Structure formats: structure tokens, C-alpha cells
Amino acid sequence: MNTPLPPEYYELLEELQAVDFALVELTLYLDTHPKDMDSIRQFNGLAKKRKKLAKEYEARYGPLLQFGRSYSDEDWSWGKAPWPWQV
Amino acid sequence: MSQKERCHFTPMKTYDVYHGPFDPCPPIGHKYYSTPPHLYMGFQPRCLEQFPIREALFRGTLWKELYDPYENPYRKRGELR
């Protein structure tokens, strides 16, 4: 199963990573600025976007997380997809 | 306090190490230390300008004011001490 991954895989993964990074930054910012409504709106927008991206990624390339945080396909192939360090 | 009024600062500072007459080792000369933007910012103001999300991932921060790239000052003169 070492067919090379399509370029869209990397594109989508990078987009997911960028949104995740922005969410981490906003979380840290909001911890010290709880009343900043603009940032909270931005945070919720990005959280929504992150859900959509994760859903799209998992539909195409397999689960991102385990223990029920992601759906599994019919042949339980969570361990077969290329691992993050192999990607 | 808008961006313009904020004091201008250098992200890197230097000091000279004293070299005694009986010091067997060669003089170290200049040493550099980093002074990142957050030192000059205090409590982070609201509505700071942000990088676009994709770019923020590669810049390492979401806020333009806190961006602090590191260039190796020791490599400036070509030789790496």
C-alpha cells in the first residue's frame, strides 16, 4: 500500500494544520482576553471550518483520531493509512 | 496606543565580554541575545493585525506584531564561531 499520496492530500492536511494552529493561538489569546468578542467570533468561525475540513479529510483519507473520535470505514483500516511521520 | 506610537526596538541586542590579560582563551568578543516583541508590548492590546491563516502557520504566530524571525548573528560575517 505504498502508492504515493495525491497532492490534494497534502493541501487539505496543510489547511487543517493551519486552522488548528490559528485555533491554538486564539485559545491562548482568549484565555487572557475573555471579553474580546471579535476573537471569539473568529474562534467559532474557525472551529466550524475545522469541523468541515476534518469531515472532508476523513471522508477521503481515513480517520484522524481513534477511540470513537472519528468514524471507521468498513475494514477497520485506521492502522493501515500512512502514519503522520511517513506522510 | 497605535502601532506608530509604539517604541521602535531591535529584536536582537549585544554585549561585549571582558577579556582579562591573564585569560588563556582567545577573546569571545560580542555576544548576542534576543529581545522579542512581547517584551515591549506588555499586555497584548486587542484587534492586533493578523497574518492570513495559512501564512500564520509558517510564521509561527497569528499576530504580525509578535513575529520574531531569528537570523543567526554569529553567521553574519560568514564564519560561524
Backbone of each chain as nested JSON, in Angstrom:
{
  "chains": [
    {"id": "A", "residues": [
      {"number": 1, "name": "MET", "atoms": {"N": [0.851, -1.167, 0.0], "CA": [0.0, 0.0, 0.0], "C": [0.905, 1.242, 0.0]}},
      {"number": 2, "name": "ASN", "atoms": {"N": [1.975, 1.249, -0.873], "CA": [2.744, 2.492, -0.821], "C": [2.569, 3.263, -2.128]}},
      {"number": 3, "name": "THR", "atoms": {"N": [1.274, 3.363, -2.516], "CA": [1.026, 4.242, -3.658], "C": [1.186, 5.683, -3.165]}},
      {"number": 4, "name": "PRO", "atoms": {"N": [1.847, 6.533, -3.95], "CA": [2.077, 7.907, -3.454], "C": [0.759, 8.625, -3.22]}},
      {"number": 5, "name": "LEU", "atoms": {"N": [0.77, 9.501, -2.239], "CA": [-0.47, 10.204, -1.881], "C": [-0.714, 11.328, -2.876]}},
      {"number": 6, "name": "PRO", "atoms": {"N": [-1.993, 11.606, -3.16], "CA": [-2.282, 12.684, -4.123], "C": [-1.916, 14.034, -3.526]}},
      {"number": 7, "name": "PRO", "atoms": {"N": [-1.599, 15.037, -4.367], "CA": [-1.255, 16.365, -3.852], "C": [-2.393, 16.987, -3.044]}},
      {"number": 8, "name": "GLU", "atoms": {"N": [-3.654, 16.641, -3.373], "CA": [-4.754, 17.237, -2.603], "C": [-4.653, 16.816, -1.138]}},
      {"number": 9, "name": "TYR", "atoms": {"N": [-4.093, 15.632, -0.901], "CA": [-3.953, 15.14, 0.477], "C": [-3.143, 16.154, 1.288]}},
      {"number": 10, "name": "TYR", "atoms": {"N": [-2.012, 16.563, 0.686], "CA": [-1.134, 17.488, 1.421], "C": [-1.781, 18.86, 1.533]}},
      {"number": 11, "name": "GLU", "atoms": {"N": [-2.485, 19.228, 0.485], "CA": [-3.144, 20.532, 0.507], "C": [-4.172, 20.587, 1.644]}},
      {"number": 12, "name": "LEU", "atoms": {"N": [-4.987, 19.551, 1.702], "CA": [-6.047, 19.514, 2.722], "C": [-5.44, 19.407, 4.114]}},
      {"number": 13, "name": "LEU", "atoms": {"N": [-4.377, 18.615, 4.249], "CA": [-3.758, 18.432, 5.562], "C": [-3.136, 19.74, 6.03]}},
      {"number": 14, "name": "GLU", "atoms": {"N": [-2.533, 20.461, 5.086], "CA": [-1.902, 21.725, 5.476], "C": [-2.965, 22.733, 5.889]}},
      {"number": 15, "name": "GLU", "atoms": {"N": [-4.072, 22.719, 5.171], "CA": [-5.165, 23.622, 5.538], "C": [-5.666, 23.308, 6.947]}},
      {"number": 16, "name": "LEU", "atoms": {"N": [-5.787, 22.013, 7.232], "CA": [-6.249, 21.598, 8.557], "C": [-5.24, 22.029, 9.618]}},
      {"number": 17, "name": "GLN", "atoms": {"N": [-3.958, 21.877, 9.317], "CA": [-2.923, 22.266, 10.276], "C": [-2.954, 23.771, 10.504]}},
      {"number": 18, "name": "ALA", "atoms": {"N": [-3.173, 24.529, 9.426], "CA": [-3.18, 25.991, 9.578], "C": [-4.352, 26.417, 10.466]}},
      {"number": 19, "name": "VAL", "atoms": {"N": [-5.51, 25.813, 10.234], "CA": [-6.672, 26.169, 11.05], "C": [-6.435, 25.746, 12.492]}},
      {"number": 20, "name": "ASP", "atoms": {"N": [-5.846, 24.579, 12.684], "CA": [-5.57, 24.131, 14.051], "C": [-4.615, 25.084, 14.751]}},
      {"number": 21, "name": "PHE", "atoms": {"N": [-3.584, 25.528, 14.034], "CA": [-2.613, 26.437, 14.645], "C": [-3.291, 27.744, 15.031]}},
      {"number": 22, "name": "ALA", "atoms": {"N": [-4.134, 28.249, 14.145], "CA": [-4.821, 29.511, 14.458], "C": [-5.729, 29.323, 15.672]}},
      {"number": 23, "name": "LEU", "atoms": {"N": [-6.344, 28.139, 15.775], "CA": [-7.223, 27.895, 16.929], "C": [-6.418, 27.86, 18.218]}},
      {"number": 24, "name": "VAL", "atoms": {"N": [-5.218, 27.282, 18.162], "CA": [-4.385, 27.257, 19.367], "C": [-4.021, 28.686, 19.757]}},
      {"number": 25, "name": "GLU", "atoms": {"N": [-3.602, 29.481, 18.765], "CA": [-3.218, 30.862, 19.058], "C": [-4.39, 31.648, 19.661]}},
      {"number": 26, "name": "LEU", "atoms": {"N": [-5.57, 31.44, 19.072], "CA": [-6.739, 32.187, 19.574], "C": [-7.124, 31.71, 20.962]}},
      {"number": 27, "name": "THR", "atoms": {"N": [-6.96, 30.414, 21.209], "CA": [-7.288, 29.911, 22.55], "C": [-6.401, 30.583, 23.587]}},
      {"number": 28, "name": "LEU", "atoms": {"N": [-5.098, 30.62, 23.301], "CA": [-4.171, 31.234, 24.256], "C": [-4.495, 32.716, 24.422]}},
      {"number": 29, "name": "TYR", "atoms": {"N": [-4.858, 33.36, 23.309], "CA": [-5.175, 34.787, 23.399], "C": [-6.435, 34.989, 24.223]}},
      {"number": 30, "name": "LEU", "atoms": {"N": [-7.45, 34.163, 23.968], "CA": [-8.731, 34.342, 24.647], "C": [-8.649, 33.989, 26.127]}},
      {"number": 31, "name": "ASP", "atoms": {"N": [-7.663, 33.18, 26.491], "CA": [-7.506, 32.897, 27.931], "C": [-7.22, 34.175, 28.69]}},
      {"number": 32, "name": "THR", "atoms": {"N": [-6.528, 35.107, 28.038], "CA": [-6.186, 36.349, 28.745], "C": [-7.102, 37.488, 28.328]}},
      {"number": 33, "name": "HIS", "atoms": {"N": [-7.902, 37.27, 27.263], "CA": [-8.797, 38.348, 26.82], "C": [-10.211, 37.775, 26.679]}},
      {"number": 34, "name": "PRO", "atoms": {"N": [-10.82, 37.306, 27.782], "CA": [-12.105, 36.605, 27.632], "C": [-13.223, 37.47, 27.08]}},
      {"number": 35, "name": "LYS", "atoms": {"N": [-13.052, 38.779, 27.112], "CA": [-14.188, 39.628, 26.706], "C": [-14.048, 40.093, 25.255]}},
      {"number": 36, "name": "ASP", "atoms": {"N": [-13.069, 39.564, 24.539], "CA": [-12.822, 40.07, 23.183], "C": [-13.78, 39.363, 22.227]}},
      {"number": 37, "name": "MET", "atoms": {"N": [-14.936, 40.002, 21.928], "CA": [-15.96, 39.31, 21.148], "C": [-15.491, 39.01, 19.731]}},
      {"number": 38, "name": "ASP", "atoms": {"N": [-14.723, 39.916, 19.147], "CA": [-14.289, 39.672, 17.753], "C": [-13.494, 38.374, 17.685]}},
      {"number": 39, "name": "SER", "atoms": {"N": [-12.58, 38.213, 18.652], "CA": [-11.767, 36.998, 18.606], "C": [-12.617, 35.773, 18.87]}},
      {"number": 40, "name": "ILE", "atoms": {"N": [-13.636, 35.908, 19.713], "CA": [-14.494, 34.743, 19.976], "C": [-15.258, 34.39, 18.71]}},
      {"number": 41, "name": "ARG", "atoms": {"N": [-15.704, 35.4, 17.987], "CA": [-16.406, 35.114, 16.72], "C": [-15.443, 34.453, 15.748]}},
      {"number": 42, "name": "GLN", "atoms": {"N": [-14.224, 34.958, 15.692], "CA": [-13.244, 34.353, 14.78], "C": [-12.974, 32.917, 15.197]}},
      {"number": 43, "name": "PHE", "atoms": {"N": [-12.876, 32.698, 16.52], "CA": [-12.6, 31.353, 17.038], "C": [-13.703, 30.401, 16.625]}},
      {"number": 44, "name": "ASN", "atoms": {"N": [-14.963, 30.829, 16.808], "CA": [-16.076, 29.928, 16.464], "C": [-16.129, 29.672, 14.967]}},
      {"number": 45, "name": "GLY", "atoms": {"N": [-15.813, 30.725, 14.181], "CA": [-15.798, 30.519, 12.74], "C": [-14.758, 29.483, 12.349]}},
      {"number": 46, "name": "LEU", "atoms": {"N": [-13.581, 29.605, 12.968], "CA": [-12.507, 28.662, 12.634], "C": [-12.841, 27.269, 13.145]}},
      {"number": 47, "name": "ALA", "atoms": {"N": [-13.505, 27.176, 14.294], "CA": [-13.859, 25.849, 14.817], "C": [-14.819, 25.174, 13.849]}},
      {"number": 48, "name": "LYS", "atoms": {"N": [-15.751, 25.963, 13.314], "CA": [-16.717, 25.405, 12.358], "C": [-15.975, 24.941, 11.11]}},
      {"number": 49, "name": "LYS", "atoms": {"N": [-15.049, 25.786, 10.674], "CA": [-14.287, 25.444, 9.475], "C": [-13.465, 24.179, 9.719]}},
      {"number": 50, "name": "ARG", "atoms": {"N": [-12.929, 24.068, 10.923], "CA": [-12.089, 22.908, 11.242], "C": [-12.932, 21.647, 11.165]}},
      {"number": 51, "name": "LYS", "atoms": {"N": [-14.164, 21.708, 11.683], "CA": [-15.034, 20.511, 11.627], "C": [-15.265, 20.116, 10.183]}},
      {"number": 52, "name": "LYS", "atoms": {"N": [-15.522, 21.108, 9.332], "CA": [-15.803, 20.803, 7.919], "C": [-14.575, 20.172, 7.271]}},
      {"number": 53, "name": "LEU", "atoms": {"N": [-13.401, 20.742, 7.549], "CA": [-12.176, 20.217, 6.935], "C": [-11.914, 18.793, 7.408]}},
      {"number": 54, "name": "ALA", "atoms": {"N": [-12.108, 18.567, 8.734], "CA": [-11.833, 17.228, 9.263], "C": [-12.797, 16.227, 8.641]}},
      {"number": 55, "name": "LYS", "atoms": {"N": [-14.047, 16.656, 8.489], "CA": [-15.056, 15.751, 7.914], "C": [-14.653, 15.389, 6.483]}},
      {"number": 56, "name": "GLU", "atoms": {"N": [-14.228, 16.414, 5.738], "CA": [-13.839, 16.182, 4.348], "C": [-12.622, 15.264, 4.286]}},
      {"number": 57, "name": "TYR", "atoms": {"N": [-11.655, 15.518, 5.173], "CA": [-10.431, 14.714, 5.168], "C": [-10.762, 13.257, 5.484]}},
      {"number": 58, "name": "GLU", "atoms": {"N": [-11.592, 13.056, 6.508], "CA": [-11.866, 11.686, 6.931], "C": [-12.698, 10.951, 5.888]}},
      {"number": 59, "name": "ALA", "atoms": {"N": [-13.522, 11.705, 5.152], "CA": [-14.317, 11.027, 4.124], "C": [-13.385, 10.481, 3.04]}},
      {"number": 60, "name": "ARG", "atoms": {"N": [-12.293, 11.183, 2.81], "CA": [-11.435, 10.776, 1.687], "C": [-10.286, 9.889, 2.122]}},
      {"number": 61, "name": "TYR", "atoms": {"N": [-9.638, 10.23, 3.268], "CA": [-8.359, 9.577, 3.534], "C": [-8.347, 8.752, 4.81]}},
      {"number": 62, "name": "GLY", "atoms": {"N": [-9.487, 8.653, 5.466], "CA": [-9.464, 7.796, 6.646], "C": [-9.515, 8.599, 7.921]}},
      {"number": 63, "name": "PRO", "atoms": {"N": [-9.68, 7.92, 9.044], "CA": [-9.901, 8.617, 10.32], "C": [-8.659, 9.379, 10.766]}},
      {"number": 64, "name": "LEU", "atoms": {"N": [-8.923, 10.49, 11.459], "CA": [-7.83, 11.293, 12.01], "C": [-7.535, 10.855, 13.439]}},
      {"number": 65, "name": "LEU", "atoms": {"N": [-8.6, 10.548, 14.179], "CA": [-8.423, 10.2, 15.589], "C": [-9.032, 8.832, 15.834]}},
      {"number": 66, "name": "GLN", "atoms": {"N": [-8.768, 8.31, 17.022], "CA": [-9.265, 6.952, 17.314], "C": [-10.195, 7.032, 18.514]}},
      {"number": 67, "name": "PHE", "atoms": {"N": [-10.582, 5.908, 19.031], "CA": [-11.425, 5.783, 20.219], "C": [-12.736, 6.518, 20.063]}},
      {"number": 68, "name": "GLY", "atoms": {"N": [-13.293, 6.44, 18.803], "CA": [-14.62, 6.98, 18.604], "C": [-14.629, 8.446, 18.255]}},
      {"number": 69, "name": "ARG", "atoms": {"N": [-13.486, 9.066, 18.19], "CA": [-13.487, 10.475, 17.815], "C": [-13.554, 10.641, 16.313]}},
      {"number": 70, "name": "SER", "atoms": {"N": [-13.334, 9.509, 15.601], "CA": [-13.537, 9.526, 14.149], "C": [-14.287, 8.258, 13.78]}},
      {"number": 71, "name": "TYR", "atoms": {"N": [-15.048, 8.379, 12.662], "CA": [-15.741, 7.171, 12.197], "C": [-14.726, 6.235, 11.549]}},
      {"number": 72, "name": "SER", "atoms": {"N": [-15.074, 4.931, 11.546], "CA": [-14.174, 3.985, 10.892], "C": [-14.802, 3.511, 9.589]}},
      {"number": 73, "name": "ASP", "atoms": {"N": [-13.933, 3.067, 8.67], "CA": [-14.501, 2.535, 7.43], "C": [-14.833, 1.062, 7.667]}},
      {"number": 74, "name": "GLU", "atoms": {"N": [-15.241, 0.337, 6.576], "CA": [-15.808, -0.991, 6.83], "C": [-14.728, -2.007, 7.138]}},
      {"number": 75, "name": "ASP", "atoms": {"N": [-13.438, -1.758, 6.772], "CA": [-12.48, -2.825, 7.094], "C": [-11.471, -2.372, 8.153]}},
      {"number": 76, "name": "TRP", "atoms": {"N": [-11.908, -1.446, 9.007], "CA": [-11.141, -1.059, 10.194], "C": [-9.692, -0.771, 9.81]}},
      {"number": 77, "name": "SER", "atoms": {"N": [-9.538, 0.159, 8.853], "CA": [-8.175, 0.304, 8.301], "C": [-7.457, 1.482, 8.946]}},
      {"number": 78, "name": "TRP", "atoms": {"N": [-7.759, 1.818, 10.163], "CA": [-7.138, 3.012, 10.764], "C": [-5.627, 2.827, 10.869]}},
      {"number": 79, "name": "GLY", "atoms": {"N": [-5.149, 1.561, 11.029], "CA": [-3.717, 1.416, 11.216], "C": [-2.953, 1.324, 9.909]}},
      {"number": 80, "name": "LYS", "atoms": {"N": [-3.716, 1.263, 8.78], "CA": [-3.019, 0.992, 7.505], "C": [-2.618, 2.264, 6.797]}},
      {"number": 81, "name": "ALA", "atoms": {"N": [-3.41, 3.336, 6.972], "CA": [-3.093, 4.56, 6.211], "C": [-1.686, 5.014, 6.562]}},
      {"number": 82, "name": "PRO", "atoms": {"N": [-0.972, 5.769, 5.716], "CA": [0.366, 6.238, 6.073], "C": [0.334, 7.043, 7.369]}},
      {"number": 83, "name": "TRP", "atoms": {"N": [1.245, 6.781, 8.245], "CA": [1.245, 7.467, 9.536], "C": [1.77, 8.882, 9.347]}},
      {"number": 84, "name": "PRO", "atoms": {"N": [1.457, 9.782, 10.304], "CA": [1.833, 11.189, 10.122], "C": [3.315, 11.372, 9.834]}},
      {"number": 85, "name": "TRP", "atoms": {"N": [4.172, 10.55, 10.457], "CA": [5.598, 10.772, 10.227], "C": [6.063, 10.182, 8.906]}},
      {"number": 86, "name": "GLN", "atoms": {"N": [5.188, 9.357, 8.295], "CA": [5.587, 8.791, 6.999], "C": [5.081, 9.658, 5.851]}},
      {"number": 87, "name": "VAL", "atoms": {"N": [4.119, 10.54, 6.172], "CA": [3.449, 11.257, 5.095], "C": [4.448, 12.133, 4.344]}}
    ]},
    {"id": "B", "residues": [
      {"number": 1, "name": "MET", "atoms": {"N": [-2.955, 52.887, 22.12], "CA": [-1.579, 53.143, 21.632], "C": [-1.475, 52.424, 20.281]}},
      {"number": 2, "name": "SER", "atoms": {"N": [-1.516, 53.202, 19.19], "CA": [-1.492, 52.533, 17.879], "C": [-0.059, 52.091, 17.576]}},
      {"number": 3, "name": "GLN", "atoms": {"N": [0.033, 51.35, 16.472], "CA": [1.346, 50.781, 16.124], "C": [2.401, 51.868, 16.036]}},
      {"number": 4, "name": "LYS", "atoms": {"N": [2.037, 53.006, 15.441], "CA": [3.094, 54.006, 15.127], "C": [3.689, 54.534, 16.419]}},
      {"number": 5, "name": "GLU", "atoms": {"N": [2.838, 54.757, 17.465], "CA": [3.402, 55.374, 18.665], "C": [4.284, 54.393, 19.416]}},
      {"number": 6, "name": "ARG", "atoms": {"N": [4.056, 53.107, 19.175], "CA": [4.798, 52.137, 19.977], "C": [6.281, 52.321, 19.686]}},
      {"number": 7, "name": "CYS", "atoms": {"N": [7.112, 52.182, 20.726], "CA": [8.528, 52.499, 20.545], "C": [9.141, 51.497, 19.563]}},
      {"number": 8, "name": "HIS", "atoms": {"N": [10.112, 51.93, 18.824], "CA": [10.817, 51.03, 17.904], "C": [11.891, 50.317, 18.696]}},
      {"number": 9, "name": "PHE", "atoms": {"N": [12.054, 49.055, 18.452], "CA": [13.028, 48.295, 19.244], "C": [13.78, 47.37, 18.305]}},
      {"number": 10, "name": "THR", "atoms": {"N": [14.919, 46.877, 18.779], "CA": [15.674, 45.922, 17.954], "C": [15.392, 44.529, 18.507]}},
      {"number": 11, "name": "PRO", "atoms": {"N": [15.134, 43.553, 17.647], "CA": [14.831, 42.215, 18.138], "C": [16.043, 41.496, 18.703]}},
      {"number": 12, "name": "MET", "atoms": {"N": [17.23, 42.074, 18.499], "CA": [18.454, 41.381, 18.953], "C": [19.357, 42.434, 19.598]}},
      {"number": 13, "name": "LYS", "atoms": {"N": [19.972, 42.073, 20.729], "CA": [20.882, 43.027, 21.362], "C": [22.225, 42.336, 21.592]}},
      {"number": 14, "name": "THR", "atoms": {"N": [23.239, 43.115, 21.903], "CA": [24.564, 42.515, 22.031], "C": [25.288, 43.096, 23.231]}},
      {"number": 15, "name": "TYR", "atoms": {"N": [26.294, 42.382, 23.742], "CA": [27.155, 42.934, 24.793], "C": [28.551, 42.363, 24.58]}},
      {"number": 16, "name": "ASP", "atoms": {"N": [29.524, 43.053, 25.13], "CA": [30.908, 42.613, 24.923], "C": [31.401, 41.938, 26.184]}},
      {"number": 17, "name": "VAL", "atoms": {"N": [32.104, 40.824, 26.003], "CA": [32.598, 40.067, 27.149], "C": [33.99, 40.585, 27.511]}},
      {"number": 18, "name": "TYR", "atoms": {"N": [34.204, 40.844, 28.787], "CA": [35.507, 41.368, 29.214], "C": [36.565, 40.281, 29.021]}},
      {"number": 19, "name": "HIS", "atoms": {"N": [37.686, 40.669, 28.477], "CA": [38.762, 39.692, 28.265], "C": [39.948, 40.118, 29.109]}},
      {"number": 20, "name": "GLY", "atoms": {"N": [40.249, 39.355, 30.211], "CA": [41.318, 39.742, 31.113], "C": [42.674, 39.47, 30.506]}},
      {"number": 21, "name": "PRO", "atoms": {"N": [43.706, 40.156, 30.997], "CA": [45.054, 39.959, 30.454], "C": [45.559, 38.547, 30.708]}},
      {"number": 22, "name": "PHE", "atoms": {"N": [45.06, 37.879, 31.785], "CA": [45.602, 36.54, 32.083], "C": [44.703, 35.441, 31.545]}},
      {"number": 23, "name": "ASP", "atoms": {"N": [43.771, 35.851, 30.696], "CA": [42.799, 34.859, 30.2], "C": [43.47, 34.017, 29.124]}},
      {"number": 24, "name": "PRO", "atoms": {"N": [43.648, 32.694, 29.335], "CA": [44.367, 31.885, 28.339], "C": [43.584, 31.714, 27.049]}},
      {"number": 25, "name": "CYS", "atoms": {"N": [42.256, 31.872, 27.15], "CA": [41.466, 31.588, 25.933], "C": [41.395, 32.843, 25.08]}},
      {"number": 26, "name": "PRO", "atoms": {"N": [41.146, 32.657, 23.776], "CA": [41.005, 33.823, 22.888], "C": [39.767, 34.621, 23.302]}},
      {"number": 27, "name": "PRO", "atoms": {"N": [39.748, 35.939, 23.068], "CA": [38.605, 36.762, 23.483], "C": [37.322, 36.337, 22.761]}},
      {"number": 28, "name": "ILE", "atoms": {"N": [36.211, 36.338, 23.525], "CA": [34.935, 35.918, 22.916], "C": [34.374, 37.068, 22.09]}},
      {"number": 29, "name": "GLY", "atoms": {"N": [34.572, 38.34, 22.564], "CA": [34.117, 39.482, 21.769], "C": [32.646, 39.725, 21.991]}},
      {"number": 30, "name": "HIS", "atoms": {"N": [31.868, 39.787, 20.897], "CA": [30.445, 40.145, 21.033], "C": [29.621, 38.911, 21.32]}},
      {"number": 31, "name": "LYS", "atoms": {"N": [28.652, 39.081, 22.195], "CA": [27.658, 38.024, 22.404], "C": [26.293, 38.642, 22.14]}},
      {"number": 32, "name": "TYR", "atoms": {"N": [25.336, 37.837, 21.612], "CA": [24.034, 38.381, 21.216], "C": [22.941, 37.722, 22.03]}},
      {"number": 33, "name": "TYR", "atoms": {"N": [21.866, 38.464, 22.307], "CA": [20.691, 37.856, 22.94], "C": [19.444, 38.449, 22.315]}},
      {"number": 34, "name": "SER", "atoms": {"N": [18.393, 37.615, 22.32], "CA": [17.179, 38.008, 21.602], "C": [16.282, 38.823, 22.525]}},
      {"number": 35, "name": "THR", "atoms": {"N": [15.66, 39.874, 21.994], "CA": [14.67, 40.645, 22.776], "C": [13.387, 40.671, 21.951]}},
      {"number": 36, "name": "PRO", "atoms": {"N": [12.536, 39.654, 22.132], "CA": [11.349, 39.526, 21.286], "C": [10.333, 40.632, 21.522]}},
      {"number": 37, "name": "PRO", "atoms": {"N": [9.392, 40.809, 20.589], "CA": [8.453, 41.935, 20.656], "C": [7.597, 41.944, 21.911]}},
      {"number": 38, "name": "HIS", "atoms": {"N": [7.315, 40.765, 22.472], "CA": [6.35, 40.793, 23.594], "C": [6.937, 41.5, 24.812]}},
      {"number": 39, "name": "LEU", "atoms": {"N": [8.257, 41.642, 24.831], "CA": [8.852, 42.361, 25.967], "C": [8.436, 43.82, 25.953]}},
      {"number": 40, "name": "TYR", "atoms": {"N": [8.229, 44.325, 24.729], "CA": [7.927, 45.758, 24.597], "C": [6.431, 46.001, 24.529]}},
      {"number": 41, "name": "MET", "atoms": {"N": [5.658, 44.906, 24.593], "CA": [4.226, 45.072, 24.374], "C": [3.457, 45.081, 25.687]}},
      {"number": 42, "name": "GLY", "atoms": {"N": [3.968, 44.373, 26.695], "CA": [3.175, 44.276, 27.916], "C": [1.916, 43.5, 27.62]}},
      {"number": 43, "name": "PHE", "atoms": {"N": [0.775, 43.948, 28.173], "CA": [-0.467, 43.213, 27.957], "C": [-0.893, 43.4, 26.509]}},
      {"number": 44, "name": "GLN", "atoms": {"N": [-1.145, 42.286, 25.84], "CA": [-1.398, 42.343, 24.395], "C": [-2.657, 43.161, 24.117]}},
      {"number": 45, "name": "PRO", "atoms": {"N": [-2.558, 44.232, 23.316], "CA": [-3.754, 45.021, 23.025], "C": [-4.706, 44.238, 22.13]}},
      {"number": 46, "name": "ARG", "atoms": {"N": [-5.965, 44.706, 22.063], "CA": [-6.939, 43.99, 21.226], "C": [-6.792, 44.394, 19.784]}},
      {"number": 47, "name": "CYS", "atoms": {"N": [-7.459, 43.642, 18.912], "CA": [-7.528, 43.964, 17.481], "C": [-6.146, 44.225, 16.893]}},
      {"number": 48, "name": "LEU", "atoms": {"N": [-5.2, 43.364, 17.198], "CA": [-3.897, 43.493, 16.53], "C": [-4.028, 42.937, 15.116]}},
      {"number": 49, "name": "GLU", "atoms": {"N": [-3.191, 43.431, 14.243], "CA": [-3.242, 42.951, 12.856], "C": [-2.784, 41.495, 12.818]}},
      {"number": 50, "name": "GLN", "atoms": {"N": [-3.453, 40.682, 11.975], "CA": [-3.13, 39.256, 11.945], "C": [-2.584, 38.863, 10.575]}},
      {"number": 51, "name": "PHE", "atoms": {"N": [-1.825, 37.757, 10.551], "CA": [-1.42, 37.154, 9.284], "C": [-2.602, 36.37, 8.738]}},
      {"number": 52, "name": "PRO", "atoms": {"N": [-2.674, 36.147, 7.428], "CA": [-3.665, 35.189, 6.92], "C": [-3.382, 33.807, 7.509]}},
      {"number": 53, "name": "ILE", "atoms": {"N": [-4.421, 33.013, 7.686], "CA": [-4.292, 31.773, 8.467], "C": [-3.185, 30.882, 7.923]}},
      {"number": 54, "name": "ARG", "atoms": {"N": [-3.158, 30.664, 6.596], "CA": [-2.155, 29.738, 6.046], "C": [-0.758, 30.264, 6.328]}},
      {"number": 55, "name": "GLU", "atoms": {"N": [-0.592, 31.572, 6.215], "CA": [0.739, 32.143, 6.403], "C": [1.131, 32.092, 7.875]}},
      {"number": 56, "name": "ALA", "atoms": {"N": [0.127, 32.226, 8.752], "CA": [0.435, 32.234, 10.192], "C": [1.096, 30.921, 10.599]}},
      {"number": 57, "name": "LEU", "atoms": {"N": [0.708, 29.833, 9.914], "CA": [1.283, 28.533, 10.261], "C": [2.786, 28.541, 10.034]}},
      {"number": 58, "name": "PHE", "atoms": {"N": [3.219, 29.235, 8.968], "CA": [4.653, 29.226, 8.655], "C": [5.402, 30.346, 9.372]}},
      {"number": 59, "name": "ARG", "atoms": {"N": [4.649, 31.351, 9.784], "CA": [5.307, 32.43, 10.508], "C": [5.501, 32.057, 11.979]}},
      {"number": 60, "name": "GLY", "atoms": {"N": [4.679, 31.182, 12.482], "CA": [4.847, 30.773, 13.872], "C": [4.028, 31.591, 14.841]}},
      {"number": 61, "name": "THR", "atoms": {"N": [3.301, 32.597, 14.3], "CA": [2.414, 33.348, 15.192], "C": [1.281, 33.921, 14.358]}},
      {"number": 62, "name": "LEU", "atoms": {"N": [0.165, 34.211, 15.024], "CA": [-1.001, 34.723, 14.312], "C": [-0.92, 36.238, 14.164]}},
      {"number": 63, "name": "TRP", "atoms": {"N": [-0.118, 36.9, 15.03], "CA": [-0.104, 38.359, 15.065], "C": [1.189, 38.914, 14.502]}},
      {"number": 64, "name": "LYS", "atoms": {"N": [1.016, 39.852, 13.574], "CA": [2.194, 40.416, 12.893], "C": [3.154, 41.023, 13.906]}},
      {"number": 65, "name": "GLU", "atoms": {"N": [2.61, 41.656, 14.948], "CA": [3.481, 42.366, 15.903], "C": [4.348, 41.399, 16.689]}},
      {"number": 66, "name": "LEU", "atoms": {"N": [3.922, 40.166, 16.836], "CA": [4.696, 39.237, 17.665], "C": [5.65, 38.386, 16.832]}},
      {"number": 67, "name": "TYR", "atoms": {"N": [5.681, 38.643, 15.527], "CA": [6.546, 37.845, 14.645], "C": [8.0, 38.188, 14.922]}},
      {"number": 68, "name": "ASP", "atoms": {"N": [8.814, 37.168, 15.173], "CA": [10.193, 37.416, 15.587], "C": [11.117, 36.396, 14.938]}},
      {"number": 69, "name": "PRO", "atoms": {"N": [11.496, 36.59, 13.647], "CA": [12.349, 35.597, 12.989], "C": [13.758, 35.66, 13.574]}},
      {"number": 70, "name": "TYR", "atoms": {"N": [14.454, 34.548, 13.6], "CA": [15.8, 34.522, 14.189], "C": [16.83, 34.384, 13.071]}},
      {"number": 71, "name": "GLU", "atoms": {"N": [17.667, 35.397, 12.917], "CA": [18.801, 35.222, 11.985], "C": [20.049, 35.059, 12.847]}},
      {"number": 72, "name": "ASN", "atoms": {"N": [20.852, 34.093, 12.527], "CA": [21.997, 33.79, 13.379], "C": [23.015, 34.918, 13.279]}},
      {"number": 73, "name": "PRO", "atoms": {"N": [23.155, 35.766, 14.323], "CA": [24.082, 36.901, 14.225], "C": [25.527, 36.446, 14.121]}},
      {"number": 74, "name": "TYR", "atoms": {"N": [25.793, 35.257, 14.623], "CA": [27.194, 34.813, 14.585], "C": [27.584, 34.413, 13.162]}},
      {"number": 75, "name": "ARG", "atoms": {"N": [26.53, 34.172, 12.343], "CA": [26.864, 33.754, 10.974], "C": [26.973, 34.953, 10.052]}},
      {"number": 76, "name": "LYS", "atoms": {"N": [26.712, 36.165, 10.612], "CA": [26.611, 37.345, 9.735], "C": [27.901, 37.521, 8.933]}},
      {"number": 77, "name": "ARG", "atoms": {"N": [29.051, 37.382, 9.617], "CA": [30.295, 37.672, 8.888], "C": [30.774, 36.421, 8.157]}},
      {"number": 78, "name": "GLY", "atoms": {"N": [29.833, 35.486, 7.87], "CA": [30.219, 34.339, 7.059], "C": [30.835, 33.25, 7.899]}},
      {"number": 79, "name": "GLU", "atoms": {"N": [31.67, 33.612, 8.874], "CA": [32.267, 32.494, 9.629], "C": [31.364, 32.248, 10.833]}},
      {"number": 80, "name": "LEU", "atoms": {"N": [31.26, 30.964, 11.193], "CA": [30.382, 30.603, 12.306], "C": [31.266, 30.331, 13.51]}},
      {"number": 81, "name": "ARG", "atoms": {"N": [31.134, 31.183, 14.547], "CA": [32.074, 30.972, 15.659], "C": [31.499, 29.937, 16.606]}}
    ]}
  ]
}
